[in-house]
Amino acid sequence: MMCTLASALQSIFRSLDQRVEERWNIGNLSHGFWRTGAIPKLTPVDTMREYGFWQAKADLSGLVASSNGMTGQISVALIGGHTRIGIFLPNRLLEGMSTWGESLTDAVAKAHDGQSASIIRRVGGDTLFDRIFTESPFTAEWLLRCARDVDAQAVLETHLSWRVIDLWESALRAVMSRQSHDLGIVLHSALPLPPILTEALPLTLQDVYELNPGHWVTIVTLTAEELGLSELETQLQTLLPDHGITIQKDATQ
């Protein structure tokens, strides 16, 4: 079925919208992960899609202290032969070191495939990590095929959605796994806490060890500022009543 290039682009981006929505609502990115917590959800915004531009933003509040209103962004320029996908992250998120001992900027730049982003530069209060794709199916020839070949369009939709989601997910995992100078919240328990705990509560598990037989210590970061320590302790005790969980209140003072 023949269509115009503009309509093909709009169809490709509608598919990207759908796959992003499915990834967070049906997939596992809405849940927690050991050492990384939940990946902030991407929300597509209006752009001039018929010209090959797509954009999504995410609320990054809570990733660092006093960060209400902080946002990140991913932008796509699907123009064929020079397709670009760029991530904008606030500079505040990139302070410190990764868990591997490198700067967070370097960790984010290489998080997708081990190769550094094509362009890394500061833009106002953000840092841009820009990647340029010139191979199939991101070539100009392939994009032209999409106007007359639904199978070619399906291939591009799959590759583009995977690139966008993985670039964002990988970058945020690198940021959220950063080493912190803060001790975090210290939980004491009689049994080791299951990693699946992060799927039920807004927690990032940083470290765990057995202090003495029957005395486990778990260090966590709370990723929801509105949840107080007393409420968190109550929820933990309700969720895992046999674990004897208490919070070391003075650890966060």
C-alpha positions as CSV (number, residue, x, y, z in Angstrom):
1,M,0.0,0.0,0.0
2,M,1.4,3.4,-1.1
3,C,1.4,6.4,1.3
4,T,3.2,9.7,1.6
5,L,6.4,9.9,3.5
6,A,4.7,12.3,6.0
7,S,1.9,9.8,6.7
8,A,4.5,7.0,7.1
9,L,6.4,9.0,9.7
10,Q,3.3,9.7,11.6
11,S,2.4,6.0,11.6
12,I,5.9,5.1,12.8
13,F,5.7,7.5,15.7
14,R,2.2,6.3,16.6
15,S,3.8,2.9,16.9
16,L,6.6,4.3,19.1
17,D,4.0,6.0,21.3
18,Q,2.2,2.6,21.7
19,R,5.4,0.7,22.5
20,V,6.6,3.2,25.0
21,E,3.2,3.1,26.8
22,E,3.2,-0.7,26.7
23,R,6.7,-0.9,28.1
24,W,5.8,1.0,31.2
25,N,2.3,-0.1,31.8
26,I,2.6,-3.8,30.7
27,G,6.3,-4.4,30.8
28,N,8.6,-4.3,33.8
29,L,9.9,-0.8,33.9
30,S,7.2,0.4,36.2
31,H,8.5,-2.0,38.8
32,G,11.6,-1.9,40.9
33,F,15.1,-3.3,40.3
34,W,17.9,-4.2,42.6
35,R,20.2,-1.1,42.9
36,T,18.2,0.9,40.4
37,G,14.6,1.2,41.4
38,A,11.8,2.1,38.9
39,I,12.8,3.7,35.6
40,P,10.9,7.1,35.2
41,K,8.2,6.8,32.6
42,L,8.5,8.5,29.2
43,T,5.5,10.6,28.1
44,P,5.4,11.6,24.4
45,V,4.7,15.2,23.7
46,D,3.4,17.0,20.6
47,T,6.0,17.7,17.9
48,M,6.1,18.2,14.1
49,R,5.9,14.4,13.4
50,E,5.2,14.7,9.7
51,Y,8.7,16.2,9.4
52,G,10.3,13.4,11.3
53,F,10.5,14.8,14.9
54,W,9.4,12.9,18.0
55,Q,9.9,13.8,21.6
56,A,9.1,12.5,25.1
57,K,9.7,13.9,28.6
58,A,9.9,12.3,32.0
59,D,9.5,13.5,35.6
60,L,12.8,12.9,37.4
61,S,11.7,14.4,40.7
62,G,12.9,12.3,43.6
63,L,16.0,11.0,42.0
64,V,18.1,13.4,44.1
65,A,17.1,15.5,47.1
66,S,15.1,18.7,46.5
67,S,14.5,17.9,42.9
68,N,10.8,18.6,42.5
69,G,9.9,19.7,39.0
70,M,13.2,18.3,37.5
71,T,12.6,16.7,34.1
72,G,14.5,14.8,31.4
73,Q,13.9,14.4,27.7
74,I,14.6,12.2,24.7
75,S,14.3,13.5,21.2
76,V,14.3,11.8,17.8
77,A,15.1,13.3,14.4
78,L,14.1,10.5,11.9
79,I,15.3,12.2,8.8
80,G,17.0,9.3,7.0
81,G,20.7,8.9,6.6
82,H,21.4,11.0,9.6
83,T,18.9,9.8,12.2
84,R,19.6,11.2,15.7
85,I,18.4,10.2,19.1
86,G,19.3,12.5,21.9
87,I,18.9,12.3,25.7
88,F,18.8,15.5,27.8
89,L,19.5,15.0,31.5
90,P,19.8,17.7,34.2
91,N,23.4,18.3,35.2
92,R,22.5,17.8,38.8
93,L,21.8,14.1,38.1
94,L,25.3,13.6,36.7
95,E,27.3,14.7,39.8
96,G,29.4,12.0,41.4
97,M,30.7,8.6,40.3
98,S,29.0,5.5,39.0
99,T,29.2,2.2,40.9
100,W,32.1,1.3,38.5
101,G,34.3,4.2,39.6
102,E,33.9,6.4,36.4
103,S,32.1,9.7,36.1
104,L,28.4,9.5,35.7
105,T,28.6,11.5,32.4
106,D,30.9,8.8,31.0
107,A,28.7,6.0,32.4
108,V,25.6,7.4,30.8
109,A,27.4,8.1,27.5
110,K,28.4,4.4,27.2
111,A,25.4,2.8,28.9
112,H,23.6,1.7,25.7
113,D,26.2,-0.4,24.0
114,G,29.6,0.4,25.6
115,Q,30.4,3.0,22.9
116,S,30.3,6.6,23.8
117,A,27.5,8.8,22.4
118,S,28.4,10.7,19.2
119,I,28.0,14.1,20.8
120,I,28.2,15.0,24.5
121,R,27.7,18.7,25.4
122,R,26.1,20.9,28.0
123,V,23.0,22.8,27.0
124,G,22.0,25.2,29.7
125,G,21.3,23.2,32.8
126,D,21.2,19.9,30.9
127,T,23.7,17.6,29.3
128,L,22.9,16.2,25.9
129,F,23.9,12.7,24.9
130,D,23.3,12.6,21.1
131,R,23.7,9.5,19.0
132,I,23.7,9.4,15.2
133,F,22.6,6.4,13.3
134,T,23.5,6.0,9.6
135,E,23.1,2.2,9.1
136,S,19.9,0.4,8.0
137,P,17.1,0.7,8.8
138,F,17.9,4.4,9.5
139,T,19.1,5.2,6.0
140,A,17.3,7.6,3.6
141,E,16.7,4.7,1.2
142,W,15.0,2.7,3.9
143,L,12.8,5.6,5.0
144,L,11.6,6.0,1.4
145,R,10.8,2.3,1.3
146,C,8.5,2.8,4.3
147,A,6.2,4.9,2.1
148,R,5.4,1.9,-0.1
149,D,6.3,-1.2,1.9
150,V,4.5,-2.0,5.2
151,D,7.1,-4.7,6.1
152,A,10.0,-2.2,5.8
153,Q,8.0,0.2,8.0
154,A,7.4,-2.6,10.6
155,V,11.2,-3.2,10.7
156,L,11.9,0.5,11.3
157,E,9.3,0.7,13.9
158,T,10.8,-2.2,15.8
159,H,14.4,-0.9,15.6
160,L,13.4,2.6,16.5
161,S,11.3,1.7,19.5
162,W,14.0,-0.6,20.8
163,R,16.7,2.1,20.4
164,V,14.6,4.8,22.1
165,I,13.5,2.6,25.1
166,D,17.0,1.1,25.6
167,L,18.8,4.4,25.3
168,W,16.5,5.9,28.0
169,E,16.5,2.8,30.2
170,S,20.2,2.3,30.1
171,A,21.0,6.0,30.8
172,L,18.6,6.1,33.8
173,R,20.0,2.8,35.2
174,A,23.5,4.3,35.1
175,V,22.3,7.5,36.9
176,M,20.2,5.6,39.5
177,S,23.0,3.2,40.3
178,R,25.4,6.0,41.2
179,Q,27.4,5.9,44.3
180,S,26.1,8.2,47.0
181,H,27.9,10.0,49.8
182,D,24.7,9.6,51.9
183,L,24.3,6.5,53.9
184,G,20.7,6.1,52.9
185,I,18.0,4.5,55.0
186,V,19.1,1.6,57.1
187,L,16.7,-1.3,57.6
188,H,17.3,-4.0,60.3
189,S,15.6,-7.4,59.9
190,A,15.8,-11.0,61.1
191,L,15.7,-12.3,57.6
192,P,17.2,-11.0,54.3
193,L,14.8,-8.8,52.4
194,P,13.7,-10.2,49.0
195,P,14.7,-8.0,45.9
196,I,11.1,-8.3,44.8
197,L,10.3,-5.8,47.6
198,T,11.1,-3.0,45.2
199,E,8.1,-4.0,43.1
200,A,5.8,-3.2,45.9
201,L,7.4,-0.1,47.4
202,P,9.3,2.9,46.0
203,L,12.7,1.7,47.1
204,T,16.1,1.3,45.6
205,L,18.2,-1.4,47.3
206,Q,21.8,-0.2,47.7
207,D,23.5,-2.9,49.8
208,V,22.7,-5.8,52.1
209,Y,24.8,-7.8,54.6
210,E,24.4,-10.1,57.6
211,L,25.7,-8.3,60.7
212,N,25.3,-11.2,63.0
213,P,23.4,-14.5,62.7
214,G,19.7,-13.5,62.4
215,H,20.5,-9.8,62.1
216,W,20.4,-8.4,58.5
217,V,21.1,-4.9,57.5
218,T,19.8,-3.5,54.2
219,I,20.6,0.1,53.0
220,V,17.9,1.6,50.7
221,T,17.0,4.8,49.0
222,L,13.4,6.0,49.1
223,T,12.3,7.2,45.7
224,A,9.0,8.8,46.8
225,E,9.6,11.9,48.9
226,E,6.1,12.0,50.2
227,L,6.5,8.7,52.0
228,G,7.8,9.2,55.6
229,L,10.0,6.8,57.5
230,S,7.2,5.9,60.0
231,E,4.8,5.1,57.2
232,L,7.5,3.2,55.3
233,E,8.3,1.1,58.4
234,T,4.6,0.3,58.8
235,Q,4.3,-0.8,55.2
236,L,7.4,-2.9,55.4
237,Q,6.2,-4.7,58.5
238,T,2.7,-5.3,57.0
239,L,4.2,-6.6,53.7
240,L,6.8,-8.8,55.4
241,P,5.4,-9.6,58.9
242,D,7.8,-12.4,59.6
243,H,11.0,-10.4,58.9
244,G,11.0,-8.3,62.1
245,I,11.8,-5.1,60.1
246,T,12.7,-1.9,61.9
247,I,14.2,1.4,60.5
248,Q,17.3,2.9,62.1
249,K,15.8,6.4,62.5
250,D,19.0,8.2,63.4
251,A,20.8,7.0,60.2
252,T,19.1,9.7,58.1
253,Q,19.7,12.6,60.5
